[in-house]
Amino acid sequence: MTARYRDRGRGRAHAREKGEKGRVGNRATGLRSVAGQVFALEALIALLVIAVAAFVTFHQERRDTERDARIRSLAVAEAFAHAPGIDKALTSPDPTAQLQSRAEATRRATGVDFIAVLSPSGVRYTDSQPELIGKKATGDLSRATVDGESYTELFRGAPNDAVRAVVPVVDEKGRIVGLVSSGIEVESISHSVQDRLPLLLGAAGGALVAAVGGAALVSRRLRRQTHGLGPAEMTRMKEHHEAVLHAVREGVLIVGADHRLLLANDEARRLLGLSAEAERLPVSELGLDPRTVELLESGRSATDEVHRAGDRLLAVSVRPTLPDGGGSGSVMTMRDTTELAAVTGRAAVARGRLQLLYEAGVRIGTTLEVVRTAEELAEVAVPRFADFATVELLEPVLRGEEPPAASAASTEMRRTALSGLRPDQPLQPVGDTVHFHVRSTPMAKALHAGHAVVEPELAAAEGWRAQDPEGAAQALAYGMHSLLTVPLLARGVVLGMANFWRADTPEPFGEDDLSFAEELAARAAVAIDNARRFTREHAMAVTLQRSLLPRVLPDQSAVEVAYRYLPAKAGVGGDWFDVIPLPGARVALVVGDVVGHGLHAAATMGRLRTAVHNFSTLDVPPDELLGHLDELTGRIEDGDGEGTGGEARRRDEGITGATCLYAIYDPASGLCTVASAGHPGPALVAPDGRVEFPELSPGLPLGLGLGDVPFESTELWLPEGSKLVLFTDGLLEDHGRDLDAGLALLRTTLARPDRSPEETCADVLATLLSPMQRDDIALLVAETRLLARDRIAEWEVPRDPSAVSPVRNAAAAKLSEWGLDGLAFTAELILSELITNAVRYGADPVRVRLLHDRTLICEVSDGSSTSPHLRHAATTDEGGRGLYLVAQYAERWGTRYARRGKTIWAELRVGADGSEPAPMPVPDLDALEDLAW
């Protein structure tokens, strides 16, 4: 009976153990469990302790063996060195014969590995290896030979590493006559230690087995107590238990398989009105709603089912306590949703307001125009916030000027924008002046306070009705019942007002709407202020640029000119053009573009235009002029980059150089010389309407620091009536249109031969101009003219002083033919001086030309490049007055250089009647021919 009962007990224990294993399920096993980790830690500690003990024991044994070897070696060496007859044997003629056998016998008797007898200089007399006899021992023996000291050492070297002792041999007179060295090799010591290693390892293994066995017993017992859980799982279970019961704001009920309450947290007791004694009671006795009791007793799962608990509405979720659900309890969580509807409504309104603010940030300020920005504010607010919205701005703000600092002075504004649900609204239209004279109006209150003001009931707003009784009556009759007004503030200064009205929406504005209205107005105010400042800077830049461009084109006969200049909408750039009269009835046509926008680009343009004017007075070919301009532009850019912020300003404004096209047209020959510095070439319109874009050497833009790359000129012959069209790239390039498409469109527009320059400018802009141009546009159209052949006289002059008089007389006859007899004497004087000096000091060929244009132009050319200069002769000088007389009698004069040679020219003013006042008396012209420069 006892054995049977014991067997039954074992069976029940086995079944209980299997049940516990089933309940554990997928819990941690092995080293992941607490028991496994404790076992591993104990085993690791035991292993480390045993390994350290074995290591220490091994090394202690090695040290003991080495110490014993030192003692034995020293004892053997001292005994042999002090033995009778050793000193005499060392002084004998053949110490080896007397000592070798004796030393070997002693070595074998004492168990050392070697005994060597050495001379004082270290030469071996005896050795256990006979081949070493006669050789000098290695190592430092000075301690024995010099100091007479006996010592032991760990010797490493030939023939073997060893623990050796060295003892000096002293004769009767106290002299060191030799040395005795004995020792044990390191290899022998190691073998001795290794012989004891198996015993040491066996002891260590036994200790390790005992320690691991003990750790296994402890781990097994701990595994039973923790059910195989790991430390993280146990910690998480504890944390979850505390969080569920005390931290979360949800009620929790745990019901057992017998439908009794096992646990209820504080929130569940509060929501269901349970007491602390409710645990272990059946759920049917807890006073719960019948639907809730049925759910708990049914054992089914539920998610966010709404159940009533008194006057509360609870969102209930139920899950079984075991994954399979069979025979398990259940866990019910609940949360109070009584105020969910109200919260949901407020959340929807808040989401709508946030979305509207986001859209306002995207839609307000899309342009840099003050009026359009105000219109965008009104459009955003209607209909999602207000039924009607108006925006009023101060007059200075509309003009781009700084608004007044005092908000109290802002008693009248201009209505700038209006948006509403219906067009038939009673509010003042856009453009009217809105007054805020009555201080009790919502508008005046908002301006004075600096924040939004709400008027929920307009019918009760006495101040608003007193401001405009008739308009207020119309608004109330229309249905306006609520108003929210907010000032538009930027940098603490009032820019205007935004008013939001409700008529069709029954709910009035409330206090919750104030913060939204102020945020909306603040974003719009920043955009309006940015547009205002841009308007001001744009106006300043346009004014500056127009002041730097030519206001009136100069009088000249070479071309008929028309021009257009249009600043960009987004910012003034550096485009410019010019028409410059040149000597010899010629004219220079210029168009250029400073890369960048803003005031700095306009100022740079003005400096470049002035520089072109100055360089044109040198009367050099276009390619040389562009070379001078390139050097000057580089100095301008370098100068602007000096100092604080110079480089950053140029980088921010995008100024990286300039382009220029310079053309010189000569109406006497019809020749046009053109050079470009990175600028688009001109369009050439023939008299029959044929349009060409001549191939030019484009050159590099100005100011890039590449002055070693020369510019090149191109010569074009233009028939009379041709049109030379110069333009900047802003005319051709635009959104959705590249340069090639712009050139094709320009070619089509110019192919009309019957249009004047003015009409051509109008046609080009009407066809190519974009509503929102990105860049400045400069357009210059010049229709060429030719000087009549009967107004040109030319002579070849031989290099002979006698040839001066005939040419002078022929010139006088030509002037008489032209009806310029009044200028004959002055012209003869000037020609006489210029021709005489060309003959004397110049080179072939010498040519004379007279041009009858708006002025009389006298030109003398020769093949020399030497330039004369004006000087004042002394009273005793016989010459030196010729150029001085030319300067006195000519309207202006100068020198220009060609590829070979030079031309000295002088202009004489022609009166309205073709005559000139009589000059002062001068010596005979023939006598003047003898004067020198």
Phi, psi and omega in degrees: 000318181295317180295319181296319180296321179295322178295320178297320178299319178295322180296316179295321178296321179295318179295319179297321178296320178295321178296320179295321178296323178293322179290328179296322176064239186264028181291173187294143178230166176063220183289347179284340179276164177297318181297316179298319180292322177296317178299313181298321181293315180296317179296320180294320179296314180300317180298318180295317181297315182293319180297319179294319180296318179295319180297316180295319181296317180299313181290329177293320178296320180295318178296320180297319180295320180293321179294322178294323179295321178299315183295315182295316182297316181295321181294318180295315182296318181293320181295317182289324181290328182265004180294149181298139174085357181292318184293324180289322179298324181291334181265000179284167180295329183228080180299330183296316183297326182276333190250340187298310182293322180296319180292321180293321179296319179294321181298314182294327181286326184268345178083011176278166184275335180201149168227123181235133175257129187238152171286167178302335179273358176097007180279133183287127169269325178224157175193152178294340175250103187303331183293343180272351181295135181093351179261154182278135179286148179271164179100168182270114181252014186294331180298328180270317185284328183261311185272344182071028186260140171268137184204163173241155180203160173267101186268133177235117181162191181281144003277332180214155173290137185200161168267114186235155175242142180235125182230130178283148176256121185248132179276188184294334181271005178083013179269146177275112184256354180179181181226148174240125179238128176225157181183175179239132183289150180299324180299323178293320178297317182296318179298323179295319180291318182296333178295334180267353185295319179302319179297319180295317180293324178298316179297320180294320179297318178299318179296323180293318179298319179294319181293318180294322178298317178296320179295323179295320178297316179296318181295320180297318180293321180292327179296320178298321183285329183260000180058030176075014180282147175275166181298321180295322179293320179294319178295318180295322177298319179294314181296318179296320179300313179294319182294316182295319185280327191234332188269316186287152178263044175233145176281143182228128172238134174244121183245133181283178180294338178270013177065029175256148179286122179264325184203142174218129180277177186298319182294324178294319177298321181292316183290322185262354180069037181270152176263172180291338181275005184285341182295145182077003176272150174296149183295336180289346181256011183269356180077024180278167176297140182306323179296324179290319178297316179299321179295318182289323182281337181286334181078003180279162178271153179211154180224118174052042172281139182270122178233151181264140174224093186068236178263015181252154172248120184250137172268114190249137173231139183230135176222147176290155181282334177250148184300320183281343177078349183284119178063025182253169174275199181215157178241127179244128173248149184212151175217150183281122179243024182299319182263017183296320182296314180294319179295321180297320178296315179295323179295322178296319178296317180296319177297320178297319179294319178297318178296321179293322177295322177297315179296324178297320178297331180275322189269334182269128178092024178289339177236168177257043177245131185297311184296316182294325178295319176296321178296322179295323176298313180296323182290326180292322186287336184253131005256005191283344177237323182221160176277329177220146179219136176233150177230125177244136180235154176289150181301316179300326180295319179296330180273357181087010182268168178290131177288158177296145183288329184272118179291335181294335180281352183273068183267354176213142183220166179259126177292120188253330183212148178210130178221141182203169179289329182231149181283338184270060183266156184268005185281160178298141184285170177295136181105339179286155175270127181254127183256146176231059184282326181280121188288344181270003176289152178303325180295313180295321178298316181296318179296319182290320183278334181081017177213175185291149178229134180249140176237093185298322182239105181294330181297335181263004182273093184296319182295320179294321180289327180286334180297314180214085186303316182293314179295322179295320179297319179295320180294318179294320177295329179289334180120003177296122184232347182214146184221138171231121182240140183217133178286148175267107186246134174220126182058032178077008182244140180282127175259331182174202182225150170237126182241129179245130186239148173236133178229307180280329178284122185289329183288131177282165172294142179236185181295332179293340182276348186294313183296321178295316180297320180293321178295317179297316180293324180296317178296317180293324181296320177298317179295320179294320180293321176298317179295322179296314180293324176295319179300318180294312181294323179295317179296319178297317181293320178297318179298316179298315184292318179295328178290335180272341178278159179295130178276318179230131179284145183290157177286132175198161186251356188286320184219156169259124193242142167224150185213161172218142171225126180232118176289155180288153178291325186271355180156139183290139178253206185239032178285144176207166177214166179197155174232118188236116175293141179237159178302155180078028179063011179276169180217144176254131177248127187230140169216140184209170184210119172275126182290124180126178181221163176106181183297322182294321178296319179295319179294320177298320177301316180298321179293320179292321180297318177297321180295320178297319176301315182292317180292332180293335177292341176287343178056051179257161177300159183303321182294323177291321179298317179295328176297315176297319182293324178297316179297318180294319180298321177298321178291324178297314181296319179295321180293322179290334180281347180283150178091173185291127173080000183296311181293319179297322180294315179297323180292317180295322183272359174073024183273112182229026180133192181208159175241158182204143173236124184235125181230139176242124180248131179251110182288345179286326182247346185075014182267133178239123180253125188234140173221145184233142173245078178073013184256148176302141180290167182280168170258136182246118181253115179288161179302332179273005178094359179288132186250131177229153172242092186302144177284122178242155168284110192295328183069174179263151176301158181286147171082014179270002180073024180244047185294346179283352176268112187285155172271156182234144179259150176235133181259132179235138174260123185248118174296157179296138183090000175287157177243129174254115186252115177251141185205166173257165186292343177297338178288328188263319186271140180198174177301125176078008180220123181268184185294319182295317178296322177295320178296320179296319179293322178294320179300316180296321183290323184280347186281055176225103188286345187265017184257141175283166177304320180296316179293325178297318177301315180297319180297315183297314182291323179296330183271318189259346185288133178266148177299328180236072182293140183270338187226162174297158177230125172238126183229130181227121179243122181237120176265124189280150173232156175244140176288131183302141182297331179283358176254013179235130177231134183224144177220144169268132185245123175292160178278067182215125181302333181288348181277355183290314185299314179300320179293321179296318180293321179295325178293320178297322178294320180294322178294322177296321178297324179278356182078027181247047180298329181295340179260000187299312184297313181297319180294320178296319178300311183295314180297320180301314181294314184292318182292316181303314182288328176294322179292319184286314192245352183269200180220157178295150355272151177254125181231150177235136178222137173245132178239126178257095178240219174297334174233168172266123185247123177251124182233134176233120183245148172212173186275004180266146178261008179284128183263132174285160177223149183282133174214160181257121181280148176284166183294337181269352180286141178274340179223194177096007184251000187296306182293331177295319178294321178300316180295327182287322187265341180272150174297315171201160183210167180180185181228136172231151185249142174254185178300328177219118178093191184214167176226126174257125185235157176214138180251138176241132182287135179259126180287172180298328180263011179080007182245169180226141177304147183297133180285169179292156180299138179225164177298170179300139185296326178296325178291327181292338180295340180276353180283146179259171178296000000 
